[in-house]
Amino acid sequence: MTERRRRPILWIAGALVAAGAVVAVVLTAGNGVPGATAAAPPPTTMGAEWRSFRADVTGIRPGPDDTTLFVQVALPGKDPGCVREPRIEQIVEAKTDIRADVVYSTRPAAGGCQDKVPAELRLSTTAAIKDRTVILNGDTGNAWHKLGAGWGHCDRQGTCAPPADHCDPAWIGAAVSAAGAESAGTTRVCDPDWLVVDLLVRQADPPSRAVFRWSDAGWTSFAQVRSAGCAEIRAADPKFPVALCKTLPAPA
């Protein structure tokens, strides 16, 4: 395993440094903060100096090819002045692992930016990711492993097996990626046999609803619907339980 290089985490500029890899950052809006507008003025409570910090990583899902992963993070605050330049940098690829820092810039604020908002960053590598371990922000105790079709953590005994829970984020993330969605989507229903996720396949399209059934290989999509309730879902598969869809709102 390649020894991780010592490097500073605070950066003044938003330069991306990659060791043998190419990094592209996927931002949902306003520098990675959904609903934010980059041109909006910062709140008056903000400090003047931008500083960089490691982001809280909440998940990983497969990307569109074998050299890409989407890293899901929680960023501070809904105000556009809370965060800028969420990014992945300092990528180091080795035979058995991939290491990187997931960071963002913020300005200290008195009592502000306490809420967390989700975002996704694209991690791209030069070689196929395959079964290599992914270590983010030097957190070897919470390394990410390929578990079946998705990504997750091994258990305390070091067993790296697909999670037994079909609603585990590793399984759902793999299902969303297989549907070709540009974002992680919103899970509406999940039980051991059925999964319903609202997602954007393309940013320019209205939200749609992907419906999955469980099989030995994982979640398999059998319907894309755009209406509330059960009609379209049960038309595609009458076995889908009414109790799971009768109160569903329209996709959003």
N, C-alpha and C positions, 0 to 999 in steps of 0.2 A: 504493500500500500504506500502510496506517495505521501511523504510527510507534509503536513499542511504548513504553508509559509506564514511567518509572522507578518501581520499587516495592520495598519491603523483602521479603525472603523469610522472615525470622523472625517468627513470630506467637506470641503468648502464648495467645490464645483461638483456638478453632477456627472462626472466622467465615469464611463463604464470600463472596467479593466477586466480582461478575460485572458486566462491562460489556456491557449489552444482551443478556444470555444468562441462561438458567436452568440451574443445575448440580444434578444429582442424583447421589449417590454410591452405588454398588453394592458392598456389602461381603459377602465370602463367609462370614465368621464372626469373632467377636471383634474387631470394628473392622477387618475386612479381612484378618485372618490366619486361613487355614483351620485348623480344629481348635482354635482358641484359645477360651478362656472369659473373657469380659470381667470377671467377678467374681473371678477368681483373684488372689491377692495377688502383687505384683511381687517379683522376686528381690532379695535383699539387696545384690547387687553393683551395683544401679542407682544412678545419681545422682539427686538430688532435683529437678532442674530439667528440665522438658520443653522441647525446642527443635525447631524445624521445619527440615526439609531437603528438597531436591528428590529425588524418587524416580527410580530407574532404570527407564526405560520400555523394555519388551521387545517390544511389539507393539501393533497396533491392529486391531480387527476391526469390521465393520459392525454397527450396531445394528438395532433392529426397525423403524426408520423413517428418513426422509431427514434428520432433524435429530439423530440420535444415533450416537455411536461408543462402543465399549468400549475403554478404554485399559488395556493389560496392563502390570503393574509387578512388580518384585521388591522385596520389603520385608525389613527385617532381622529375623532371629530367629523362632523358633517360640514363644518364651515370650510370653504376653500383656503382660508388662511392657516388651517391647522397642519396641512401636509403638502409636500410637493416631491416630485422626483422619486416615487417608489420604484425600486429597481433591483436587479440581481447583478452582482458583481463578484470579482475575485473567484471565478470558476477555476477549479483544478480538477482535471480528469485523470483517473488512474484505472488500472485494469479491473479493480474490484469495487471502486466507489467513485462518486462524483461529489465534490464539496463546493459550496458557494455561500456567499453572504446575501441575505435578503434584507434590504435597508430602505429607509425613507428619510426625508429631511423635514424637520419641524422647528417651530420657535416656541420656547417655553412660554406658557400663559398662566395667569393666575385664575384658576378655577375653570378654564376653558378646555375644549378639545377632549373631554372625558369620555364621550360616546365613542363606540367602535363601529366602523363601517367596513364591509367586505370589499375586497378587490382581488384581481388575479394578475399574476405576472407570468410571462412566458420564459421558460428556461430551455435554451437550445444548446445542444452539444455537438461536437465535431464527429464523434463516433456514435453508433447505435447505443442506446441506453441499456437495453436488454434487462438483465437481472442485477445490474450494479446497484449497490446501496447508495442512497442519496442523503448526504449529511448537510444540513443547512444551519448557518450561524454557529458552527462548531458544536452543535448539540448532539454529541455522539450517543447520549442516553436515549434520544428520541429520533434515531435514524429512521429513514423511510425505506421500505422494502416493497418490491413488487409482490403483491399477494393475490394470486389468481389474476383476474382481469384488471384489478385496481391497485392502489398503493395505500399502505398503512404501516403501523408499527408492529413489531414482533411482541409476543407476550413476555412476561417476566422470566420464564424459563428458557427464553431464547428460541422458542418455536415459531418459525415464520410460515404460517399456514393461512389460507384464506379464512376470513372471519366467518364464524358460524351464523352470525346475525346477518340476514339478507339485507337489512336496512343500514348496515354499517356504511359510513362514508366511502370506504374503498369500493364497495359494490355499486353504490349510487353514482359516484364519480365516474366509474368506468361506463355505466349506462348512459350518462349524459354525454360523455365524449364520443361514444359509439353513435349517438344520434346526430353528431356533427354540430353541436351547439357552440356558440361563441362565448357563452358564460355558464356559470355553474347551475343556473336555474333555481327554481323554488320547488321543493318537494311538498306536494299536496297530500299524498296518501302513500303509506308504505306499510305493508304487513308481509308475512313470510312468502306470500304467493303473488302479490300485486303491488305495482309501483306506478304512481302518477306524478309527473314532474312538469311544471310550466317552464318554458325556456324560449330563448331567442336563437333560432337557427342562423339568422342573419340580422344584423342590427337594423336594417331598413325594413324588415318584415314585422308585422304585428306578432304578439306573443302567441304561441301555440302550445298545445298540451300533448305530451308524449305519454303513452300508456304502455306498460311493460308487464309481461308475465314471467314468472321464475321458471328456469329450466336448469338442468344439470350444469350447463356451461355458464349460468349467470342470468342476468336480466335480458329478455328479448322483447324488443318493441313490436307491438302488433297494431297500433293505431296512433294517428295524429289527429286531434280534434280541436275545434275552436269554439265550442259551445259549453254552457254550464250544464250541470247535472249528468244524467246517465245515458241519454238517448244515443249519442254517437258512440260512446264507449261500448255499450251493450249490443249495439248493432254490429260492432266488430267482433265481440266475443260475449255471447249471452251468459257465460259462466261468471263474468265479473260481478261481484256482490253489490246489490243495490245499496246496501248500508254504507258502502265506501264511497259512493258517487252521488247520492241523492242531494246532498247539501253543497256540492262543489260549485263555487262561483265560476264565472267565465274566466278563461285564461288571462293572466295578468303578469 
